[in-house]
Amino acid sequence: MSGNYKDIEASIRDACEKLFEADRPNVAARVQEFQILEAYLRASYHRCQSKSECSTSNK
């Protein structure tokens, strides 16, 4: 897993698209294919917001 945050987010988004298209989603296979952290993919797959989509907490 290397690259800047935007590249990582794009990889996670692409992996999620493949998971949603699959009849039997395989998270582990997508983690290996896109070389991303499993926790990030699982969170995104279960509709958690990414850091870039969250509102700021300190105002």
MOPAC internal coordinates of N, CA, C and O (Angstrom, degrees):
PM7 1SCF
backbone

  N    0.0000 0     0.00 0     0.00 0    0    0    0
  C    1.4425 1     0.00 0     0.00 0    1    0    0
  C    1.5170 1   108.01 1     0.00 0    2    1    0
  O    1.2310 1   120.57 1   -72.65 1    3    2    1
  N    1.3017 1   116.51 1   107.35 1    3    2    1
  C    1.4540 1   120.68 1   178.16 1    5    3    2
  C    1.5142 1   108.29 1  -141.09 1    6    5    3
  O    1.2310 1   121.08 1   -11.63 1    7    6    5
  N    1.2988 1   115.55 1   168.37 1    7    6    5
  C    1.4492 1   120.00 1  -179.85 1    9    7    6
  C    1.5070 1   110.53 1   112.22 1   10    9    7
  O    1.2310 1   121.15 1    -2.94 1   11   10    9
  N    1.3139 1   115.41 1   177.06 1   11   10    9
  C    1.4452 1   118.36 1  -179.50 1   13   11   10
  C    1.5329 1   110.38 1   -84.61 1   14   13   11
  O    1.2310 1   121.18 1    -5.56 1   15   14   13
  N    1.2986 1   115.35 1   174.44 1   15   14   13
  C    1.4585 1   120.25 1  -173.72 1   17   15   14
  C    1.5277 1   112.42 1   -63.38 1   18   17   15
  O    1.2310 1   119.98 1   141.87 1   19   18   17
  N    1.3154 1   117.63 1   -38.13 1   19   18   17
  C    1.4770 1   121.28 1   179.82 1   21   19   18
  C    1.5307 1   110.89 1   -62.51 1   22   21   19
  O    1.2310 1   119.98 1   140.82 1   23   22   21
  N    1.3399 1   117.65 1   -39.18 1   23   22   21
  C    1.4660 1   121.41 1   178.28 1   25   23   22
  C    1.5264 1   110.94 1   -66.40 1   26   25   23
  O    1.2310 1   120.79 1   139.39 1   27   26   25
  N    1.3211 1   116.10 1   -40.61 1   27   26   25
  C    1.4621 1   120.56 1   179.36 1   29   27   26
  C    1.5268 1   110.08 1   -64.93 1   30   29   27
  O    1.2310 1   120.54 1   135.99 1   31   30   29
  N    1.3346 1   116.57 1   -44.01 1   31   30   29
  C    1.4696 1   120.84 1   178.24 1   33   31   30
  C    1.5277 1   110.89 1   -61.20 1   34   33   31
  O    1.2310 1   120.17 1   139.93 1   35   34   33
  N    1.3102 1   117.28 1   -40.07 1   35   34   33
  C    1.4646 1   120.90 1   178.90 1   37   35   34
  C    1.5294 1   110.68 1   -64.57 1   38   37   35
  O    1.2310 1   120.38 1   139.24 1   39   38   37
  N    1.3222 1   116.88 1   -40.76 1   39   38   37
  C    1.4701 1   120.57 1   177.80 1   41   39   38
  C    1.5186 1   110.96 1   -64.21 1   42   41   39
  O    1.2310 1   120.45 1   138.52 1   43   42   41
  N    1.3249 1   116.75 1   -41.48 1   43   42   41
  C    1.4649 1   120.80 1   178.61 1   45   43   42
  C    1.5226 1   110.03 1   -64.18 1   46   45   43
  O    1.2310 1   120.31 1   137.50 1   47   46   45
  N    1.3205 1   117.00 1   -42.50 1   47   46   45
  C    1.4669 1   121.25 1   179.06 1   49   47   46
  C    1.5320 1   110.68 1   -61.98 1   50   49   47
  O    1.2310 1   120.40 1   136.91 1   51   50   49
  N    1.3330 1   116.84 1   -43.09 1   51   50   49
  C    1.4662 1   120.74 1   178.88 1   53   51   50
  C    1.5298 1   111.15 1   -64.84 1   54   53   51
  O    1.2310 1   120.61 1   138.99 1   55   54   53
  N    1.3147 1   116.43 1   -41.01 1   55   54   53
  C    1.4658 1   120.47 1   179.07 1   57   55   54
  C    1.5202 1   110.69 1   -65.08 1   58   57   55
  O    1.2310 1   120.21 1   140.43 1   59   58   57
  N    1.3269 1   117.21 1   -39.57 1   59   58   57
  C    1.4670 1   120.51 1   178.16 1   61   59   58
  C    1.5235 1   111.30 1   -64.05 1   62   61   59
  O    1.2310 1   120.64 1   139.75 1   63   62   61
  N    1.3149 1   116.38 1   -40.25 1   63   62   61
  C    1.4683 1   119.60 1   177.84 1   65   63   62
  C    1.5269 1   110.48 1   -58.66 1   66   65   63
  O    1.2310 1   120.52 1   136.49 1   67   66   65
  N    1.3229 1   116.62 1   -43.51 1   67   66   65
  C    1.4632 1   120.04 1   178.95 1   69   67   66
  C    1.5284 1   111.07 1   -65.40 1   70   69   67
  O    1.2310 1   120.52 1   142.69 1   71   70   69
  N    1.3354 1   116.61 1   -37.31 1   71   70   69
  C    1.4681 1   119.71 1   178.65 1   73   71   70
  C    1.5213 1   111.04 1   -65.10 1   74   73   71
  O    1.2310 1   120.34 1   137.30 1   75   74   73
  N    1.3351 1   116.96 1   -42.70 1   75   74   73
  C    1.4590 1   120.28 1  -179.08 1   77   75   74
  C    1.5295 1   111.95 1   -68.14 1   78   77   75
  O    1.2310 1   119.92 1   151.11 1   79   78   77
  N    1.3224 1   117.77 1   -28.89 1   79   78   77
  C    1.4649 1   121.64 1   179.25 1   81   79   78
  C    1.5243 1   112.71 1   -77.22 1   82   81   79
  O    1.2310 1   120.25 1   156.54 1   83   82   81
  N    1.3184 1   117.13 1   -23.46 1   83   82   81
  C    1.4708 1   121.32 1  -173.48 1   85   83   82
  C    1.5283 1   111.85 1   -77.93 1   86   85   83
  O    1.2310 1   121.24 1   -34.41 1   87   86   85
  N    1.3287 1   115.23 1   145.59 1   87   86   85
  C    1.4612 1   120.23 1   174.32 1   89   87   86
  C    1.5245 1   110.60 1   -70.30 1   90   89   87
  O    1.2310 1   121.01 1   140.99 1   91   90   89
  N    1.3183 1   115.67 1   -39.01 1   91   90   89
  C    1.4623 1   122.08 1   178.24 1   93   91   90
  C    1.5241 1   107.95 1  -126.58 1   94   93   91
  O    1.2310 1   119.85 1   -89.87 1   95   94   93
  N    1.3366 1   117.88 1    90.13 1   95   94   93
  C    1.4651 1   120.78 1  -175.67 1   97   95   94
  C    1.5299 1   112.31 1   -61.46 1   98   97   95
  O    1.2310 1   120.74 1   -44.99 1   99   98   97
  N    1.3157 1   116.19 1   135.01 1   99   98   97
  C    1.4528 1   122.53 1   179.83 1  101   99   98
  C    1.5325 1   107.77 1  -122.30 1  102  101   99
  O    1.2310 1   121.23 1   -82.21 1  103  102  101
  N    1.3383 1   115.25 1    97.79 1  103  102  101
  C    1.4542 1   120.99 1  -176.35 1  105  103  102
  C    1.5277 1   110.98 1   -63.73 1  106  105  103
  O    1.2310 1   120.33 1   136.81 1  107  106  105
  N    1.3184 1   116.98 1   -43.19 1  107  106  105
  C    1.4687 1   120.54 1  -177.33 1  109  107  106
  C    1.5288 1   111.59 1   -60.54 1  110  109  107
  O    1.2310 1   120.28 1   140.88 1  111  110  109
  N    1.3110 1   117.06 1   -39.12 1  111  110  109
  C    1.4678 1   120.16 1   179.32 1  113  111  110
  C    1.5264 1   110.97 1   -66.95 1  114  113  111
  O    1.2310 1   120.29 1   140.27 1  115  114  113
  N    1.3361 1   117.05 1   -39.73 1  115  114  113
  C    1.4644 1   119.93 1   179.00 1  117  115  114
  C    1.5294 1   111.29 1   -69.30 1  118  117  115
  O    1.2310 1   119.98 1   146.00 1  119  118  117
  N    1.3353 1   117.64 1   -34.00 1  119  118  117
  C    1.4687 1   121.37 1   176.99 1  121  119  118
  C    1.5180 1   109.73 1   -61.27 1  122  121  119
  O    1.2310 1   120.43 1   135.48 1  123  122  121
  N    1.3107 1   116.79 1   -44.52 1  123  122  121
  C    1.4623 1   120.58 1   179.36 1  125  123  122
  C    1.5289 1   111.53 1   -69.45 1  126  125  123
  O    1.2310 1   120.85 1   139.71 1  127  126  125
  N    1.3192 1   115.98 1   -40.29 1  127  126  125
  C    1.4670 1   120.02 1  -177.74 1  129  127  126
  C    1.5370 1   111.38 1   -64.47 1  130  129  127
  O    1.2310 1   120.27 1   135.82 1  131  130  129
  N    1.3260 1   117.08 1   -44.18 1  131  130  129
  C    1.4577 1   121.05 1  -175.53 1  133  131  130
  C    1.5273 1   113.22 1   -97.63 1  134  133  131
  O    1.2310 1   120.02 1   176.52 1  135  134  133
  N    1.3209 1   117.56 1    -3.48 1  135  134  133
  C    1.4670 1   123.58 1   178.11 1  137  135  134
  C    1.5230 1   111.69 1    53.23 1  138  137  135
  O    1.2310 1   121.28 1  -123.52 1  139  138  137
  N    1.3437 1   115.16 1    56.48 1  139  138  137
  C    1.4551 1   121.99 1   177.75 1  141  139  138
  C    1.5247 1   108.75 1  -125.83 1  142  141  139
  O    1.2310 1   120.68 1   -13.60 1  143  142  141
  N    1.3205 1   116.31 1   166.40 1  143  142  141
  C    1.4565 1   119.90 1   179.73 1  145  143  142
  C    1.5233 1   110.58 1   -74.58 1  146  145  143
  O    1.2310 1   120.93 1   -41.85 1  147  146  145
  N    1.3211 1   115.82 1   138.15 1  147  146  145
  C    1.4586 1   121.17 1  -177.61 1  149  147  146
  C    1.5226 1   111.27 1   -61.46 1  150  149  147
  O    1.2310 1   119.83 1   140.52 1  151  150  149
  N    1.3155 1   117.93 1   -39.48 1  151  150  149
  C    1.4695 1   121.29 1  -179.47 1  153  151  150
  C    1.5259 1   111.14 1   -60.69 1  154  153  151
  O    1.2310 1   120.47 1   140.37 1  155  154  153
  N    1.3347 1   116.71 1   -39.63 1  155  154  153
  C    1.4630 1   120.23 1   178.91 1  157  155  154
  C    1.5253 1   110.90 1   -64.79 1  158  157  155
  O    1.2310 1   120.91 1   135.93 1  159  158  157
  N    1.3168 1   115.86 1   -44.07 1  159  158  157
  C    1.4585 1   119.72 1  -178.31 1  161  159  158
  C    1.5207 1   111.21 1   -68.00 1  162  161  159
  O    1.2310 1   120.13 1   135.77 1  163  162  161
  N    1.3094 1   117.36 1   -44.23 1  163  162  161
  C    1.4714 1   120.22 1   178.70 1  165  163  162
  C    1.5237 1   111.38 1   -61.23 1  166  165  163
  O    1.2310 1   119.93 1   137.34 1  167  166  165
  N    1.3238 1   117.74 1   -42.66 1  167  166  165
  C    1.4591 1   121.21 1   178.90 1  169  167  166
  C    1.5243 1   110.84 1   -62.42 1  170  169  167
  O    1.2310 1   120.74 1   135.89 1  171  170  169
  N    1.3049 1   116.19 1   -44.11 1  171  170  169
  C    1.4566 1   120.47 1  -179.94 1  173  171  170
  C    1.5283 1   110.82 1   -67.35 1  174  173  171
  O    1.2310 1   120.62 1   139.85 1  175  174  173
  N    1.3064 1   116.42 1   -40.15 1  175  174  173
  C    1.4629 1   121.50 1  -179.91 1  177  175  174
  C    1.5256 1   110.75 1   -63.80 1  178  177  175
  O    1.2310 1   120.52 1   147.33 1  179  178  177
  N    1.3245 1   116.62 1   -32.67 1  179  178  177
  C    1.4691 1   121.10 1   179.96 1  181  179  178
  C    1.5223 1   111.44 1   -94.96 1  182  181  179
  O    1.2310 1   120.62 1  -159.95 1  183  182  181
  N    1.3250 1   116.42 1    20.05 1  183  182  181
  C    1.4625 1   125.19 1   171.09 1  185  183  182
  C    1.5218 1   115.83 1    70.57 1  186  185  183
  O    1.2310 1   119.59 1  -151.73 1  187  186  185
  N    1.3068 1   118.38 1    28.27 1  187  186  185
  C    1.4619 1   120.70 1   170.49 1  189  187  186
  C    1.5159 1   107.76 1   -77.83 1  190  189  187
  O    1.2310 1   120.55 1   -33.58 1  191  190  189
  N    1.3074 1   116.56 1   146.42 1  191  190  189
  C    1.4539 1   119.91 1   179.02 1  193  191  190
  C    1.5170 1   110.50 1   -76.19 1  194  193  191
  O    1.2310 1   121.45 1   -32.47 1  195  194  193
  N    1.2985 1   114.84 1   147.53 1  195  194  193
  C    1.4559 1   119.90 1   173.86 1  197  195  194
  C    1.5211 1   108.83 1   -79.97 1  198  197  195
  O    1.2310 1   120.44 1   -11.32 1  199  198  197
  N    1.3100 1   116.76 1   168.68 1  199  198  197
  C    1.4570 1   120.76 1   179.98 1  201  199  198
  C    1.5234 1   111.43 1   -60.34 1  202  201  199
  O    1.2310 1   120.12 1   143.72 1  203  202  201
  N    1.3075 1   117.38 1   -36.28 1  203  202  201
  C    1.4556 1   120.05 1  -177.65 1  205  203  202
  C    1.5319 1   112.40 1   -73.99 1  206  205  203
  O    1.2310 1   119.74 1   161.59 1  207  206  205
  N    1.3344 1   118.10 1   -18.41 1  207  206  205
  C    1.4597 1   121.34 1  -179.91 1  209  207  206
  C    1.5223 1   112.84 1   -94.99 1  210  209  207
  O    1.2310 1   119.74 1   166.81 1  211  210  209
  N    1.3133 1   118.09 1   -13.19 1  211  210  209
  C    1.4570 1   122.17 1  -178.04 1  213  211  210
  C    1.5244 1   110.65 1   -75.43 1  214  213  211
  O    1.2310 1   121.40 1   -31.28 1  215  214  213
  N    1.3236 1   114.92 1   148.72 1  215  214  213
  C    1.4534 1   118.39 1   172.99 1  217  215  214
  C    1.5231 1   108.61 1   -79.58 1  218  217  215
  O    1.2310 1   120.85 1   -19.16 1  219  218  217
  N    1.2976 1   115.98 1   160.84 1  219  218  217
  C    1.4613 1   118.95 1  -179.56 1  221  219  218
  C    1.5197 1   109.94 1   -72.60 1  222  221  219
  O    1.2310 1   120.62 1   -36.81 1  223  222  221
  N    1.3104 1   116.42 1   143.19 1  223  222  221
  C    1.4547 1   119.89 1  -178.56 1  225  223  222
  C    1.5209 1   112.26 1   -95.62 1  226  225  223
  O    1.2310 1   120.17 1   157.68 1  227  226  225
  N    1.3106 1   117.27 1   -22.32 1  227  226  225
  C    1.4651 1   121.64 1   179.45 1  229  227  226
  C    1.5124 1   109.44 1  -103.47 1  230  229  227
  O    1.2310 1   120.92 1   -69.83 1  231  230  229
  N    1.2830 1   115.85 1   110.17 1  231  230  229
  C    1.4745 1   119.36 1  -179.88 1  233  231  230
  C    1.5057 1   109.99 1  -117.63 1  234  233  231
  O    1.2310 1   120.10 1   180.00 1  235  234  233

